[in-house]
Amino acid sequence: MSTIRIYSDESRHRNEKFLLLGGIWVDENNILDVKNSIESLRKKYGYTNSEGKEVDFLGEFKWSKVSDKYLNVYQDLVDIFFDCIDKDTFRSCIMLVDTQDPEIISQNNIKKEGFIKLLYQLYLHNSHIPATYKIYPDSITNPQHQIDLNTLYESLNNALRKKFSLKVNPEYLQQRYVNNITPVDSKKVVFIQLIDIIMGGIGYYQNGFFDKVNAKQSKVKLMKYILDKIVFAGTFQFTGKKYIIVKSTKFNIWLFRPKNKNSPPNGELFL
């Protein structure tokens, strides 16, 4: 079986209606292609120092750092993201969580056990291929929410085994599909930086920040650039009145709706 890495991040600020969780699913064979594209971008926007030495564009790509000065850099980064989608270099998903939904509110421990359930939903419903999955959430997530990664690991393994049971040969029925869940530093992982930018734009629109008096115009412009990429791509079904829904086999945005159950099936996590 192939080995697929999942890099995930969250996007939320104070008093936001929608929490966003997003990830990139990339086959290990394609990782170098993405990194090479990012290296080319850094060289393109580099400079020559006083000693005549070429210096690449440095620093972490992050939604909070979007500015007029570096808008072109971030637009090129968005181009790389959707080019990778178009070429099947990786897949991506963004999950919207309505924090004002009564079923979500009833999980009053959303910052701890509730949050691990949301990560579980993100990983489970967007892992479609029987493969070995190596999962790398942003390390900021873990201490902030005190996530029990062991519970997430075991629950996700059980759920994926059940999900893939009819798709694999009998010898793989007891396969452990999750190799590891290892928090990583987003400053060192470009895949998390990529999904952070895309989620930042979607969240800026979904939570209505673009329409505020104090809206940062560079972010408004990048948000529109991201939305144009989605709308005019021709390969995505873009719907939704109160929230964005995007459907395709390569890139999707979906609203998480909790299930109303009294107990989890077979020890699985759910909301």
C-alpha positions in Angstrom: 0.0 0.0 0.0 1.0 3.6 -0.6 2.0 6.0 2.2 0.0 9.2 2.5 0.8 12.1 4.8 -1.9 14.3 6.3 -0.8 17.8 7.3 -3.5 19.6 9.3 -4.1 23.0 10.8 -6.9 25.0 12.5 -8.0 28.6 11.9 -9.9 30.4 14.6 -9.8 33.8 16.3 -11.9 35.2 19.1 -15.6 35.5 18.7 -15.7 33.8 15.3 -18.8 32.0 14.3 -17.0 29.4 12.3 -14.0 27.3 13.3 -12.1 25.9 10.4 -10.1 22.7 10.3 -8.1 21.9 7.2 -5.7 19.4 5.8 -3.6 18.3 2.9 -3.4 14.6 1.9 -0.2 14.0 -0.1 1.4 10.8 -1.3 5.0 10.6 0.0 6.2 10.2 -3.6 4.9 13.8 -4.4 6.4 15.6 -1.4 9.6 16.7 -3.2 7.6 18.2 -6.1 5.8 20.5 -3.7 9.0 21.5 -1.8 10.7 22.3 -5.1 7.9 24.6 -6.1 8.2 26.4 -2.8 12.0 26.7 -3.2 11.5 28.2 -6.6 9.0 30.7 -5.1 11.5 31.7 -2.4 14.2 32.2 -5.0 11.9 34.3 -7.2 11.3 36.8 -4.4 14.8 36.7 -2.9 17.3 39.5 -3.1 20.9 40.3 -3.5 22.6 41.4 -0.2 25.3 44.0 0.2 28.0 41.3 -0.4 26.5 40.3 -3.8 25.1 37.1 -2.4 21.7 35.8 -3.5 19.3 35.4 -0.5 16.0 33.5 -0.8 12.8 34.9 0.5 12.7 33.8 4.2 10.2 33.4 6.9 7.0 31.4 7.5 4.0 31.8 5.2 1.1 32.6 7.4 -2.3 34.3 7.0 -1.6 36.7 9.9 1.5 37.9 7.9 -0.3 38.9 4.7 0.5 42.5 3.8 0.5 44.8 0.8 4.3 44.4 0.5 4.1 40.6 0.1 0.7 40.2 -1.6 2.3 39.0 -4.8 4.2 36.4 -2.9 1.1 35.0 -1.3 -0.8 35.1 -4.6 1.9 32.9 -6.1 1.7 30.6 -3.1 -2.1 30.2 -3.8 -1.2 29.5 -7.4 1.1 26.7 -6.2 -1.7 25.2 -4.0 -4.3 25.1 -6.8 -1.7 23.9 -9.3 -1.0 21.0 -7.0 -4.7 20.3 -6.8 -5.1 20.4 -10.5 -2.2 18.1 -11.2 -3.3 15.6 -8.4 -0.1 16.3 -6.5 -2.2 16.4 -3.4 -5.8 16.6 -2.2 -7.2 19.1 0.4 -10.2 19.5 2.6 -11.5 22.3 4.8 -14.2 21.5 7.4 -16.4 24.3 8.7 -17.7 24.0 12.3 -20.5 26.3 13.3 -19.6 27.1 16.9 -23.2 28.4 17.5 -24.8 25.1 16.5 -26.7 23.8 19.6 -25.2 20.3 19.1 -21.7 21.7 19.0 -22.4 23.9 22.0 -23.6 20.9 23.9 -20.0 19.6 23.6 -19.0 22.1 26.2 -15.5 20.7 26.3 -14.7 21.7 22.7 -11.2 22.8 23.6 -10.3 19.3 24.9 -12.3 16.1 24.2 -14.6 17.9 21.7 -11.7 19.1 19.6 -10.2 15.7 19.3 -13.5 14.5 17.9 -13.4 17.2 15.3 -9.9 16.2 14.2 -11.2 12.6 14.0 -14.0 13.7 11.7 -11.6 15.6 9.5 -9.1 12.7 9.1 -11.7 9.9 8.8 -14.1 11.4 6.2 -11.4 12.6 3.9 -9.1 9.5 3.9 -10.6 7.6 1.0 -7.8 5.2 0.0 -6.6 2.2 1.9 -3.0 3.3 2.7 -0.6 3.9 5.5 -1.3 7.3 6.9 1.2 9.5 8.7 -0.5 12.4 10.3 1.1 15.7 11.3 -1.1 18.3 13.0 0.3 21.7 13.9 2.1 21.4 17.2 0.4 24.6 18.5 -2.9 22.7 18.5 -1.8 20.0 21.0 -0.8 22.1 24.0 -3.6 24.6 23.4 -6.3 21.9 23.5 -4.6 19.2 25.5 -5.4 16.6 22.9 -5.2 12.9 23.9 -3.4 11.7 20.8 -3.4 8.1 21.9 -7.2 8.1 21.9 -7.3 9.7 18.5 -4.8 7.2 17.2 -6.7 4.1 18.3 -10.1 5.4 17.4 -9.0 6.5 13.9 -7.3 3.1 13.3 -10.5 1.3 14.3 -12.7 3.5 12.1 -10.4 3.3 9.0 -10.2 -0.5 9.4 -14.0 -0.7 9.3 -14.2 1.9 6.4 -11.8 -0.1 4.2 -12.8 -3.6 5.2 -14.7 -4.2 1.9 -12.0 -2.6 -0.2 -8.9 -4.6 0.7 -7.8 -8.3 0.5 -8.5 -10.4 3.6 -4.9 -10.3 4.7 -5.2 -6.6 5.3 -8.3 -6.8 7.5 -6.3 -6.3 10.6 -4.1 -3.6 9.0 -3.2 -0.6 11.1 -3.8 2.3 8.7 -2.4 5.0 11.0 1.3 4.9 11.3 1.7 7.9 13.6 0.1 11.1 14.7 3.0 13.5 15.4 2.6 17.3 16.1 5.0 19.4 14.1 6.2 23.0 14.0 4.3 24.9 11.3 7.3 27.2 10.8 9.3 24.2 9.5 6.5 22.5 7.5 5.4 24.2 4.2 2.3 22.0 3.8 0.8 23.4 7.0 1.7 26.9 5.9 -0.1 26.3 2.6 -3.4 25.1 4.2 -3.1 28.0 6.7 -3.2 30.5 3.9 -6.2 28.9 2.1 -8.1 28.5 5.4 -7.3 32.1 6.3 -9.0 33.3 3.1 -12.0 31.1 3.5 -12.4 32.0 7.2 -12.0 35.7 6.4 -15.0 35.4 4.0 -17.0 32.9 6.0 -16.8 34.9 9.2 -17.5 38.3 7.5 -14.3 40.0 8.4 -13.9 41.3 4.8 -16.9 43.5 5.3 -15.7 45.2 8.5 -14.6 48.8 8.6 -11.1 47.8 9.8 -10.7 45.0 7.3 -7.1 44.7 6.1 -7.2 45.3 2.3 -4.3 43.0 1.5 -6.3 40.2 3.1 -9.4 41.1 1.3 -7.5 41.0 -2.0 -6.0 37.6 -1.2 -9.3 36.3 0.0 -10.9 37.3 -3.4 -7.9 35.8 -5.2 -8.5 32.4 -3.4 -12.3 32.5 -4.1 -11.7 33.3 -7.8 -9.5 30.3 -8.0 -12.3 28.1 -6.6 -15.1 29.7 -8.6 -13.4 29.8 -12.0 -11.5 26.6 -11.7 -14.3 24.8 -13.6 -13.6 21.5 -11.6 -15.3 22.4 -8.3 -19.0 22.6 -7.5 -19.4 25.8 -5.5 -22.7 26.1 -3.6 -24.1 27.3 -0.3 -26.0 30.4 0.9 -25.1 30.8 4.5 -21.7 29.0 4.2 -19.4 27.9 1.4 -19.7 24.4 0.1 -17.2 23.1 -2.4 -17.4 19.6 -3.8 -14.9 17.7 -5.9 -12.6 14.6 -5.6 -9.6 16.9 -5.2 -10.6 19.8 -3.0 -13.7 20.2 -0.9 -15.2 22.5 1.8 -17.9 21.0 3.9 -20.0 21.9 7.0 -19.7 19.4 9.8 -23.1 18.4 11.1 -23.0 16.5 14.5 -24.8 13.2 14.7 -27.4 12.8 17.4 -26.4 9.6 19.1 -26.4 8.4 22.7 -23.2 6.4 22.6 -20.3 6.0 20.2 -20.3 2.8 18.0 -17.4 0.4 18.7 -15.5 3.0 20.7 -15.4 5.4 17.8 -15.3 9.2 18.4 -18.1 11.4 17.1 -20.0 14.6 17.8 
